[in-house]
Each structure stands twice: as C-alpha cells, then as structure tokens.
Amino acid sequence: FIALKRCVEVRNQLSFFLRRYGKIDALGSTIPEERSKAVRRCVTAGFFFNVAKLANDGKFYTLRGHHMVTPSQLSVLHSHGDSSEYIVFGETCDGTRGGIEIRHCSNVDARWLHELAPHYWN
C-alpha cells in the first residue's frame, strides 16, 4: 500500500511539472523522441541539483559542490559513451573503484537548465 501511494505521489509530481512547463502535449505524441524530451525536461526540473557537467578532463562534476561523479558501470551512459555536456542523475552510491558513482543517468540539454533556473546562473 505504501509503495502504491508513493507511486501516485510521484506521478502527480511529474504531471504537475509537465503542466507547469507546458509540455504535457508531448506525452500524447507518437514520436518517442518528443516524449523522451518532455519527461527528461520534467525530471531535470525536479532534480536540478542532481545535474553534473562534463569538464575538460573528461569527468563529470556536480553543479552543486563540484564533486567528481562517475556514471555506474551498469549505466547506459557508461556502456555506450553517449553523453552530452550535462547529465541528470537520480541516485548516488559509493563506487566499487572508490569515489561517487551515479545511477539512473540521462542526458540534459544545457538550455533547459537556464530556462528552469535562471536565478542559479546569475
């Protein structure tokens, strides 16, 4: 019962963010890329401080605290190497090789960060 209640809460939060940023129409789209973009933008709004930026040394550093993080070896970003300048992650854990590993990673468009939190960049 508790897990089901939590699922409903998360669904309501995602729905709120999608409506807030005017992207709820994309969920009805038949184009998977548009749906993926809408959901990733919504997740970015909710997990803004779980965003990491790719530095010149090829490693990711969190925006808040500038901690080095590494995508988990089980992550799609790690196995395919397909990443952008910014990624959002849902969970951190102690890495098997030391350091901080991140799980549940996804690419983020840098423009979204400026649109979602312009006050952060000033």
C-alpha positions in Angstrom: 0.0 0.0 0.0 2.8 2.4 0.9 4.6 1.8 -2.4 1.5 2.3 -4.4 0.8 5.6 -2.5 4.3 6.7 -3.3 3.9 5.9 -7.0 0.7 8.0 -7.1 2.6 10.9 -5.4 5.5 10.7 -7.9 3.0 10.5 -10.9 1.2 13.6 -9.6 4.5 15.5 -9.2 5.6 14.6 -12.7 2.2 15.6 -14.1 2.5 19.0 -12.2 5.9 19.7 -13.7 4.8 18.7 -17.2 1.8 21.0 -17.0 3.8 23.8 -15.4 6.3 23.9 -18.3 3.7 23.4 -21.0 5.0 20.1 -22.3 2.1 17.8 -21.3 1.0 17.7 -25.0 4.3 15.9 -25.8 3.1 12.8 -23.9 0.4 12.2 -26.4 2.8 12.4 -29.2 3.5 9.4 -31.3 7.1 10.4 -31.7 9.2 8.7 -29.0 11.9 11.4 -29.1 9.4 14.1 -28.2 8.0 12.1 -25.3 11.5 11.3 -24.0 12.5 15.0 -24.2 9.4 16.1 -22.3 10.0 13.5 -19.5 13.7 14.3 -19.2 12.9 18.0 -19.0 10.5 17.3 -16.2 13.0 15.2 -14.3 15.6 17.9 -14.7 13.2 20.4 -13.2 12.7 18.2 -10.2 16.3 17.0 -9.8 18.1 20.3 -10.7 20.7 19.9 -8.1 21.5 16.4 -9.3 23.0 17.7 -12.5 26.6 17.2 -13.4 28.7 18.9 -16.0 31.4 17.3 -18.2 34.7 19.0 -17.6 37.7 19.4 -19.8 39.4 16.4 -18.2 36.5 14.1 -19.4 35.0 13.6 -15.9 31.6 14.8 -14.6 31.4 17.3 -11.7 28.2 18.2 -9.9 26.9 21.7 -10.3 26.4 22.0 -6.5 29.5 21.3 -4.6 31.7 20.5 -7.6 32.1 16.8 -6.6 33.5 14.4 -9.2 31.0 11.7 -10.1 31.2 8.7 -12.4 28.3 7.0 -14.2 27.8 3.5 -12.9 29.2 0.7 -15.0 25.6 -0.6 -15.4 24.6 2.8 -16.8 23.7 3.2 -20.5 25.9 6.4 -20.5 28.9 4.4 -19.3 28.4 1.5 -21.7 27.6 3.5 -24.8 29.6 6.6 -24.1 26.7 8.7 -25.4 26.6 11.8 -23.2 26.2 15.4 -23.5 27.8 18.3 -21.7 25.2 18.0 -18.8 23.6 14.9 -17.3 21.0 14.5 -14.6 21.1 11.5 -12.1 18.7 10.1 -9.7 20.9 8.3 -7.2 24.5 8.2 -5.8 26.4 5.4 -4.3 29.9 4.5 -3.2 31.8 3.4 -6.2 33.4 0.0 -6.5 36.6 1.7 -7.5 36.3 4.5 -4.9 34.6 7.8 -5.5 31.0 8.5 -6.1 29.0 6.6 -8.7 25.7 7.8 -10.1 22.8 5.7 -11.3 19.8 6.4 -13.4 21.5 9.0 -15.6 20.1 10.8 -18.6 21.3 13.5 -21.0 20.2 17.1 -20.4 20.0 20.0 -22.8 22.0 22.9 -21.4 19.3 25.3 -22.5 16.8 23.6 -20.1 19.0 24.4 -17.1 19.0 28.1 -18.0 15.2 28.1 -18.6 14.3 26.2 -15.5 16.5 28.1 -13.0 17.8 31.4 -14.4 18.4 32.7 -10.9 21.1 30.0 -10.4 23.3 31.3 -13.2 23.3 35.0 -12.1 
